[in-house]
Amino acid sequence: MNLTGIRTDNTLLLGRVPALVCHSQTLQASVRKGTILFYHGLGASKEVHLAEIRQLAAAGYLVVVPDAVGHGQRKDPKLDQLMALGHPTRTSLFLNIIRETAMELPSLLDELLSKEWIHRERIGITGISMGGHICFLAIVLDPRIQVAVSILGSPVLKPLAAASPHRNLERFSSVRLLSQNAGRDEIVPAAEAEQFHARLQRAYADHAQRFEYLNYPNSGHLMAVDDWIQCTDRMVTWFDRHMP
């Protein structure tokens, strides 16, 4: 398989997880720059955000994009039916997908390390909507993640009880985290991430160096074009700043 650029016509299996791998320079050079795991939203797949994936790859990173549990090449045929049932069934399903996908991440990192596709000090994660939720939980589950950008995500996963990221501030003791949310988001309340960052500020003296929260007050969950451009540009800038 040719890993130069984006190849959507081939399946790369990392363990049992189908993934897209993208880079714009040699694989070795991209690994030295940093490896970023990219998680998509609910009902989407690893191929949906090709523009954003290419943006990170063009900046020199190795980008690994898994299909979430029940999505893409491992689509659960019951997913659409279950989602149509609405709350609380939808909420329970949503949280199960987040939990199960995030729980795969440690073994996924182990697989990437065995392939020498990760530099141990340059591991990042980003995700959009459901993928943003996965970012928060992944930080709780695996301390190897050093840089994270959550987009339209939330750290509040209450049904997960003690494992919910908003109850585990100590797990954020070394990560560099940027959270970006939409002020008019009708699906993911922006206040949850904002309040979490306020708690991080009180908890960590080096908050200003490692954490940032950005709100786009005029956008909903489907962000305005100009806001989305700024959001993805800031995603790349955050990784460049913290994985130089």
C-alpha positions in Angstrom: 0.0 0.0 0.0 1.3 3.4 -1.0 1.1 5.7 2.1 2.1 8.9 0.3 -0.9 11.2 0.3 -4.4 10.0 1.0 -5.6 6.7 -0.3 -9.3 6.0 0.2 -9.4 3.0 -2.1 -7.5 0.7 0.3 -8.2 -0.4 3.8 -5.4 -0.3 6.4 -6.2 -2.4 9.5 -4.6 -1.4 12.7 -5.4 -4.5 14.8 -9.1 -4.8 13.9 -9.7 -1.1 13.3 -10.0 0.2 9.7 -8.0 3.4 9.4 -7.0 5.9 6.8 -3.4 7.1 6.9 -2.3 10.3 5.3 1.0 12.2 5.0 2.5 14.7 2.6 6.2 13.9 3.1 8.0 10.6 3.7 6.5 8.4 6.4 9.7 8.7 8.5 9.7 12.5 8.2 6.0 12.7 9.1 6.5 10.5 12.2 9.4 12.9 13.3 7.0 15.8 12.9 4.2 14.0 14.9 1.4 11.5 14.6 -2.2 12.8 15.0 -5.2 10.6 15.5 -8.3 12.1 14.0 -11.8 11.0 15.0 -15.0 11.7 13.0 -18.5 12.5 14.2 -21.6 10.4 14.8 -22.9 8.7 11.7 -19.8 9.7 9.6 -16.7 7.8 8.7 -13.0 8.2 8.3 -13.4 9.6 4.8 -15.8 12.4 5.7 -13.2 15.1 6.7 -10.7 14.7 4.0 -10.2 18.5 3.7 -9.2 18.8 7.4 -7.1 15.6 7.2 -5.2 17.0 4.2 -4.7 20.2 6.1 -2.9 18.5 8.9 -1.0 16.3 6.5 0.1 19.3 4.5 1.5 20.7 7.7 3.8 17.7 7.8 2.0 15.4 10.3 1.2 11.7 9.9 -2.6 11.6 10.3 -4.3 8.4 11.3 -8.1 8.4 11.0 -9.9 5.3 12.5 -13.5 4.4 11.8 -15.3 4.7 15.1 -17.0 1.6 16.5 -20.1 0.8 14.4 -19.2 3.3 11.7 -17.6 3.3 8.2 -16.3 -0.1 7.2 -17.5 -1.6 10.4 -21.0 0.0 10.2 -23.6 -1.5 12.5 -26.7 -1.9 10.3 -28.8 -1.1 13.4 -27.2 2.2 14.0 -29.5 4.3 11.9 -32.6 2.5 13.3 -31.4 3.0 16.9 -30.5 6.7 16.3 -34.0 7.3 15.0 -35.5 6.2 18.4 -34.3 9.4 20.0 -33.5 10.2 23.6 -32.7 8.3 25.9 -31.9 5.4 23.6 -29.8 7.7 21.3 -27.9 9.1 24.3 -27.1 5.6 25.6 -25.9 4.4 22.1 -23.9 7.6 21.6 -22.0 7.2 24.9 -21.4 3.5 24.2 -19.8 4.3 20.9 -17.6 7.0 22.5 -16.6 4.7 25.3 -15.8 1.7 23.1 -13.9 3.7 20.5 -11.8 5.5 23.2 -11.1 2.2 24.8 -9.5 1.0 21.6 -7.0 3.8 21.6 -4.3 2.3 23.9 -4.0 -0.8 21.7 -4.1 1.4 18.6 -1.2 3.4 19.9 0.6 0.1 20.8 0.1 -1.0 17.2 1.4 2.3 15.8 4.4 2.1 18.1 5.2 -1.4 16.9 5.2 -0.1 13.3 7.4 2.8 14.3 4.7 5.2 13.1 4.7 7.2 16.3 7.4 9.3 18.0 6.8 8.7 21.7 7.0 12.4 22.5 4.9 13.6 19.5 1.5 12.0 19.9 -1.6 14.1 19.2 -5.4 13.7 18.9 -8.2 15.7 17.4 -11.9 15.1 16.6 -15.1 16.7 15.6 -18.4 16.5 17.5 -18.5 12.9 18.7 -14.8 12.8 17.8 -14.3 15.8 20.2 -15.9 13.8 23.0 -13.6 10.9 22.2 -10.6 13.3 22.5 -11.5 14.1 26.1 -12.0 10.5 27.1 -8.9 9.4 25.3 -6.8 11.8 27.5 -8.3 10.2 30.6 -7.5 6.7 29.3 -4.0 7.1 27.9 -1.4 9.4 29.3 0.7 9.1 26.2 -1.4 11.7 24.4 0.5 15.0 24.6 -1.5 17.4 22.4 -5.2 17.5 21.8 -7.7 19.6 19.9 -11.4 19.0 20.6 -13.8 20.6 18.1 -17.5 20.8 19.1 -16.9 18.2 21.8 -17.7 18.0 25.5 -15.9 16.5 28.5 -19.2 15.9 30.3 -20.2 12.2 29.8 -22.3 11.8 33.0 -23.5 8.3 32.4 -19.9 7.1 32.4 -19.9 7.9 36.1 -16.3 8.1 37.5 -14.7 7.8 34.1 -16.3 11.0 32.7 -13.5 13.4 31.8 -15.0 16.3 33.7 -14.5 14.3 36.9 -10.8 13.5 36.1 -9.0 16.8 36.1 -5.8 15.1 37.4 -5.6 13.2 34.0 -5.0 16.6 32.3 -1.8 17.3 34.2 0.5 17.2 31.2 -1.6 17.4 28.1 -1.8 20.6 26.0 -5.5 21.0 25.1 -7.4 23.4 22.8 -11.2 23.2 22.9 -13.3 24.9 20.3 -17.0 25.2 20.5 -19.9 27.0 18.9 -21.9 29.4 21.0 -25.2 28.5 19.3 -24.6 24.8 19.2 -28.0 23.1 19.5 -26.5 19.6 20.0 -23.4 20.0 22.1 -23.7 22.7 24.8 -20.7 25.0 24.6 -20.9 25.8 28.3 -19.8 22.3 29.2 -16.3 22.7 27.7 -16.1 26.3 28.8 -16.8 25.4 32.5 -14.3 22.6 32.3 -11.6 25.0 31.1 -12.5 27.3 34.0 -11.9 24.4 36.4 -8.6 23.6 34.6 -7.5 27.2 35.1 -8.1 26.9 38.9 -6.4 23.5 39.0 -3.2 24.2 37.1 -0.8 27.1 37.6 0.6 26.7 34.0 -2.9 26.9 32.5 -2.1 29.7 30.2 0.7 27.7 28.6 -1.2 24.4 28.1 -4.9 25.1 27.7 -7.1 27.3 25.6 -10.9 27.5 25.1 -12.3 29.3 22.0 -16.0 30.0 21.4 -17.5 30.9 18.1 -20.6 32.8 19.4 -22.5 33.1 16.0 -22.2 29.5 14.9 -24.3 26.5 15.6 -23.2 22.8 15.4 -22.9 23.2 11.6 -20.5 26.1 11.9 -20.5 29.1 9.6 -17.9 28.8 6.8 -15.7 31.6 8.0 -15.7 30.3 11.6 -14.9 26.8 10.3 -11.9 28.0 8.4 -10.6 29.8 11.5 -11.4 26.7 13.6 -9.4 24.3 11.4 -6.5 26.9 11.0 -6.3 27.1 14.8 -6.3 23.4 15.0 -3.1 23.2 12.9 -1.5 26.2 14.7 -2.1 24.5 18.1 -0.3 21.3 16.9 2.5 23.4 15.4 2.9 25.3 18.7 3.0 22.3 20.9 4.6 19.7 18.7 7.3 21.9 17.1 
